[in-house]
Structures are given as structure tokens and as C-alpha cells.
Amino acid sequence: MNIMNVNASVYASSTVVQQNNTTVKENGKETTTSSTQIKQDTFFASASVSSQNTSTDNTENITYEKPKKLSAEQLKALSDQRIASFKNMVSNMLGKQVKTLNKALFEGITISPEEQQAALEAISPGGEWSPEAVSENILNMAKALSGGDVSKLELLKNAVIKGFEAAETTWGGKLPSITDETYDLIMKGFDEWAKEGTEETDKTDESKDDEIKIEKAE
């Protein structure tokens, strides 16, 4: 890469007005005419400007290949991986909910009154780890993973159930009642989602039937 300094000229101008009087004698009369001459002096000031020139030596030709399509097996493996990750996220979220509950209920050597109060607020309605908040987050993740495809609902619902089972295994059995409330809200959300999908399908079918009737009438 070469850097070359170039002197650039900045031009300005000043003018000098010069008045010339010319006297002509003709037929005994003198006639005086005036003419104005404008003299323009041009000057310049030098300024230093840097420009960069990139050397084109050793140019390499780069060829881009068109991305390959994933096979059916690869797509299934990718889908399975996402579902497994979702199940693990559900289990981890439940674990954090249980830990927060424990902090709220038990004040020990390592838990200060301030921490206990913060935990109590977190599991209360409107709190970060309340059943309403946790269930909403899990349902939002499920819908995002579905990509709007209601047919994936059962697959995601089963992943949630397995996530609860994994949390129970981690915590050595039955989970606290707060997770039961969370579970019920999630299942209710799945039922409402399924109902919305059914209604949307019915509307689409009705619209198609109307189009067919119009075509036949024409």
C-alpha cells in the first residue's frame, strides 16, 4: 500500500480597477473618452493532501460456492437438536425458579434478609420468576421455535413435559407447587395456541370455499 502526498492549489483572486482617460482632437474639438481596465491578479496557496492508493499487486481470485441444500436427515438432526436445547432451557428455568423459591422461604447463614426479600418479590405476581412470567417466557420460546407452524405444537409441548421431568430428576423428585402452577399455565397456553391454529385453518378453508363458489358462478 503506497501513500502519496499531493500538493493541491487553492485559487483566489483580487482585482485592481484602473481608470484610463483618452483625449482625441477632431475638427478642432477635443473629445475625452474613459475606459476602465480591470486587472486580475491570481495567487495560490499550497495545501498538503494525502491520498491512499492500494496496490493491486498479488491479486487473488476468490470464488464463492453456492450453499448446499441440507438433506432430509440433516434437517431432522437440526430440528432434534433445537428441541433438545429447548427442553434443557425449560429444565434450567424451572431450576432457577425453585432456587429463588428456596431463598424466599429459608433465611440461612448465606442468605441475607435483603436477598430473601428480593427472592420473595421475584416469585410473587409480576416478578421475574413468578409462574406467569416463567410460563410466558417458555411459551414465547416455543412459538419462536415453531416458526408459526402450529403442526409443531405437540412436538414442543412434549419437549416442555420432558423439561419438567428432567427438573424433577435434578431436584430429586416432586417439584414445589410453584412449578405446578407454571406447568398448568403453560399447558393452558398450548391449548389456546392450538385453538387459534384451528380457527385460522377454518377461516382459510372457508375463504377457499368462497373462491370456488365465485368461480363456479362466473
Residue pairs with C-beta under 8 A, 6 or more apart in sequence:
1 52
1 53
1 54
1 55
2 52
2 53
2 55
3 50
3 51
3 52
3 53
4 50
4 51
4 53
5 48
5 49
5 50
6 48
6 49
6 50
6 51
7 46
7 47
7 48
7 49
8 46
8 47
8 48
8 49
9 44
9 45
9 46
9 47
10 44
10 45
10 47
11 42
11 43
11 44
12 42
12 43
12 44
12 45
13 40
13 41
13 42
13 43
14 40
14 41
14 43
15 38
15 39
15 40
15 41
16 38
16 39
16 40
16 41
17 36
17 37
17 38
17 39
18 36
18 37
18 38
18 39
19 34
19 35
19 36
19 37
20 34
20 35
20 36
20 37
21 32
21 33
21 34
22 32
22 33
22 34
22 35
23 30
23 31
23 32
24 30
24 31
24 32
24 33
25 31
70 78
82 145
83 145
83 155
83 156
83 159
84 159
86 141
86 142
86 145
86 156
86 159
86 160
86 163
87 159
87 160
87 162
87 163
87 166
88 163
88 166
89 141
89 163
90 138
90 159
90 160
90 163
90 164
90 166
90 167
91 163
91 164
91 166
91 167
91 170
93 134
93 137
93 138
94 134
94 163
94 164
94 167
94 175
94 179
94 182
95 167
95 170
95 171
96 129
97 123
97 129
97 134
97 178
97 179
97 182
98 167
98 171
98 175
98 176
98 178
98 179
100 119
100 122
100 123
100 129
101 119
101 123
101 129
101 176
101 178
103 111
103 115
103 116
103 118
103 119
104 116
104 119
104 120
104 122
104 123
107 113
107 116
121 127
122 128
122 129
122 130
123 129
123 130
123 178
124 130
125 132
126 132
126 133
127 133
131 178
131 179
131 181
131 182
131 185
132 185
134 182
135 182
135 185
135 186
135 189
136 185
136 189
138 160
138 182
138 186
139 186
139 189
139 190
139 193
142 153
142 156
142 157
142 159
142 160
142 190
143 193
145 152
145 156
146 152
146 153
146 156
150 193
150 194
150 196
150 197
150 200
150 201
153 190
153 193
153 194
153 197
156 190
157 187
157 190
160 186
160 190
164 175
164 179
164 183
167 175
167 179
168 174
168 175
